[in-house]
Amino acid sequence: MSEPFSARLKASTATIHDEVEHTTFMVDLMEGRLDSRAYALLLKQYEVIYAVLESKSREFADDPVFAPFHDVNLFRSERIEADLAALDGAELPVMSGAAAYAAHLAGLERAEQVIAHHYTRYLGDLSGGQAIGTLMGRHYSLPATSLTMWDFSALGKTKPYKDAYRRLLDQVASTGGDEQVVIAETMEAFRLNGDLLVDLTDATERRAVPVA
């Protein structure tokens, strides 16, 4: 019996995924060595990225390959804007890496490419991303009202939702999608995210963001 596509996708991108997770900025943020301003700066980058991703999701909502993945309950843009307002971060700068990431998303032309970024961002948010909200509250004393980005209660229990999402990935080929395009674009998604996190590392090392 052949390995399901969701498992092959995870295995194919495991190395770059691990590298991105261990970028200096993310390690320092998650271990409490930065401050709430650094978190707000990350959220500011997400504001531009998710706005374009969600626009693409709407654009491809009726595409037979992408349609099963389209779920407005995943959308984060309004929550990000509200969290930034609560953190007084609305005027923070957008890094060049975030601008490049958003520009790349805006240029996507295939449903499989949109699936790749949808998977990378949202399944990441539902997995390791959940620890971000917990640790931001713990390390930087942020209230839940400024961490709504990580609240996916509208989806119900997280594990069943993620399991169902992986089953949708396993069906990509049966809906006419090209699995190799999804893999290649997922690699690109991790690369773009890695470039952004390097920008954020540089910003904090230059003390562009006050470090506690």
C-alpha positions, 0 to 999 in steps of 0.5 A, a space after each residue: 500500500 503506497 504512503 498517503 500524500 499527506 505523509 509524503 508531503 510532510 516527509 519531503 519538507 521535514 528538513 526545511 521545516 525544521 530549519 525554519 522552526 529553529 531560526 534565531 528569532 523564533 527560538 529567542 521569541 519562544 524561549 522568552 528572550 525577546 519581548 511583546 514588541 518583537 511578537 507584535 513585529 512578527 504579527 505585523 508581517 503576518 498581517 500582509 501575508 494572511 491578507 493576500 493568502 485569504 484573498 487567494 483562497 476566495 479567488 480559488 474557492 470554486 476551483 475543484 482542486 482547491 474548493 475542499 480546503 476553502 474554509 472561512 473559519 480558518 481566516 486570520 486577517 481580522 484577528 491579526 488586525 485586532 491583536 495588533 491594535 491591542 498590542 499598539 503594533 499597527 504602525 510597525 514596519 513591514 519587512 522586505 521578506 514579508 513584502 516578498 512573501 505577499 508578492 509571491 502569494 499574489 502571483 499564484 496561478 494554480 490551485 495546487 500552489 494555493 493549497 501549499 501555502 494554505 497547508 503551510 500556514 494554517 496547519 502550522 497554526 493548528 499544530 506548533 502555532 498553538 504553542 506560540 499563543 501559550 508561550 507569548 502569554 506566559 513569557 510576555 504577560 500578554 492577555 488572551 485578548 491580544 492573542 486571538 490569532 491562535 484561537 481556532 475554537 470555531 473549528 471545534 476540536 483541533 485534532 479531528 480537523 487536522 486529520 480531516 485536512 490531511 485526508 483532503 491532501 490525500 485526495 488532491 490527485 483524485 480531484 485532478 491536482 498535481 501532487 508534485 506542484 504542491 510539494 514544490 510550492 510547499 518548499 517555496 513557502 518554507 523558504 519564504 517564511 525562513 527569509 522573513 524570519 532572518 529579517 526579523 532576527 536582523 531587526 532584533 539584533 540591531 535592537 530595532 525592536 526593544 529587547 527586555 
